[in-house]
Amino acid sequence: MAKPSNRGRKRAPGRPAGAFRIIGGEWRSRRLAVPSGADVRPTPDRVRETLFNWLAPVIAGARCLDLYAGSGALGLEALSRGAAEVVFVDQAAGALRQVAANLELLHCDRGRTVCMDAERYLEGPAQPFDIVFLDPPYRRDMLAPVCARLFARGWVGPASAVYLEHEAGAAPPALPPGWVLARSAAAGQVRYHLARFEPHTAGET
């Protein structure tokens, strides 16, 4: 999920450099590589476990977007748990080459990589997703503008779920009318949320 050129976060203690573990599903406990020498840290196991518990009712058959994909840990976890398709978007070609290599290793043809800046990707023709994973680089205040593009241009709909991750101490981004943070949690220096559409809140200020 992290972007090699922008992440700037320390690896969690005890986590071997260059690898992460699939938590559940078809490939449970498989260890997969991340780009050697790149500053990539996959979403911690504890966070992924909680997130995919939240998504358990909707992950099977879902069409997912892993924006700022980096290691691809979130999207690969989604595929392991039955997602129909994941599009991995990142501007770092080396990270996406490793994601593609991991997909090949897993004999999975349900993932597609797109080497492009996330903001530029969202300016293209919208293809609505059931689940979107948003984990932009920390400490750059990127979530709010990315969310604005995502929602305004039709990349998500009323039945979609959007995962948001940011550093502890930062406020959650403002969401458009009708969207609320349905779930929130924290782990160490990470805060994360699941946003959903609740139409009865659309008229609230």
Residue pairs with C-beta under 8 A, 6 or more apart in sequence:
1 42
1 43
1 66
1 68
1 69
1 70
1 71
1 72
1 73
1 74
1 75
1 133
1 135
1 165
2 9
2 39
2 40
2 41
2 42
2 43
2 68
2 70
2 71
2 135
2 137
3 40
3 68
3 69
3 70
3 90
3 91
3 92
3 95
3 136
3 137
4 35
4 38
4 39
4 40
4 70
4 92
4 94
4 95
5 39
5 91
5 92
6 136
6 137
6 140
7 39
7 40
7 41
7 70
7 137
7 138
8 39
8 137
8 138
8 139
9 39
9 41
9 138
9 189
10 41
11 17
11 41
12 41
12 44
12 188
15 41
15 44
18 33
18 34
18 35
18 36
19 31
19 32
19 33
19 34
20 31
20 32
20 34
20 42
20 71
20 73
21 29
21 30
21 31
21 32
21 45
22 28
22 29
22 30
22 31
22 32
22 76
22 77
22 80
23 45
23 48
23 49
23 52
23 77
24 49
24 52
24 77
24 80
24 81
25 77
25 79
25 80
25 81
25 82
26 80
26 81
26 82
27 76
27 80
27 106
28 80
30 80
30 106
32 76
32 102
32 105
32 106
33 98
33 101
33 102
34 40
34 42
34 70
34 71
34 95
34 98
35 71
35 92
35 94
35 95
35 97
35 98
38 92
38 94
38 95
40 70
40 71
40 95
41 71
42 70
42 71
42 73
43 51
43 73
43 74
43 135
43 165
43 190
44 187
44 188
44 190
46 187
47 165
47 185
47 187
47 190
47 192
48 73
48 74
48 77
50 185
50 187
50 192
51 74
51 163
51 192
51 194
52 59
52 77
52 78
52 81
54 183
54 194
55 62
55 78
55 81
55 131
55 161
55 194
56 81
58 130
58 131
58 161
59 78
59 81
59 82
59 83
59 131
60 81
60 82
60 83
61 82
61 83
61 84
62 78
62 82
62 83
62 84
62 130
62 131
63 83
63 84
63 85
63 129
63 130
63 131
64 75
64 78
64 83
64 85
64 86
64 87
64 129
64 130
64 131
64 132
64 133
65 86
65 87
65 89
65 129
65 131
65 132
65 133
65 155
66 72
66 74
66 75
66 78
66 86
66 87
66 88
66 89
66 133
67 89
67 118
67 121
67 122
67 132
67 133
67 134
67 135
67 136
67 146
68 89
68 90
68 118
68 134
68 135
68 136
68 137
69 75
69 88
69 89
69 90
69 95
69 96
69 99
69 113
70 90
70 92
70 95
70 135
71 95
71 98
71 99
72 88
72 95
72 98
72 99
72 102
72 111
74 133
74 135
74 163
75 83
75 86
75 87
75 88
75 99
75 111
75 133
76 86
76 99
76 102
76 103
76 106
76 111
78 86
78 131
78 133
79 86
79 106
79 108
79 110
79 111
83 110
83 131
84 110
85 110
85 111
85 112
86 110
86 111
86 112
87 111
87 112
87 113
87 114
87 129
88 96
88 99
88 111
88 112
88 113
88 114
89 113
89 114
89 116
89 118
89 121
90 96
90 99
90 113
90 114
90 115
90 116
90 118
91 115
91 116
91 117
91 118
92 115
93 115
96 113
96 114
96 115
99 111
99 113
100 111
100 113
103 109
103 111
114 121
118 136
118 146
119 145
119 146
119 149
122 146
122 149
122 150
122 153
122 155
123 149
123 153
126 153
126 154
126 155
127 155
128 154
128 155
128 156
128 157
128 160
129 155
129 156
129 160
130 159
130 160
130 161
131 160
131 161
131 162
131 163
132 150
132 155
132 156
132 160
132 161
132 162
132 163
133 163
134 143
134 146
134 147
134 150
134 162
134 163
134 164
134 165
135 163
135 165
136 142
136 143
136 146
138 166
138 167
138 170
139 167
139 170
141 170
143 164
143 166
143 172
143 173
144 173
144 174
147 162
147 164
147 173
147 174
147 175
147 176
148 176
149 155
150 156
150 162
151 175
151 176
151 179
152 176
156 162
157 197
158 178
158 197
158 199
159 197
160 196
160 197
161 194
161 195
161 196
162 179
162 194
162 195
162 196
163 192
163 193
163 194
163 195
164 172
164 173
164 181
164 192
164 193
164 194
164 195
165 190
165 191
165 192
165 193
166 172
166 173
166 190
166 191
166 192
167 189
167 190
167 191
168 186
168 188
168 189
168 190
168 191
170 191
172 181
172 184
172 191
172 193
175 181
175 195
177 201
177 202
177 203
177 204
178 197
178 198
178 199
178 201
178 202
179 195
179 196
179 197
179 198
179 201
180 195
180 196
180 197
180 198
180 201
181 193
181 194
181 195
182 194
182 195
182 196
182 198
183 193
183 194
184 191
184 192
184 193
184 194
185 191
185 192
185 193
186 192
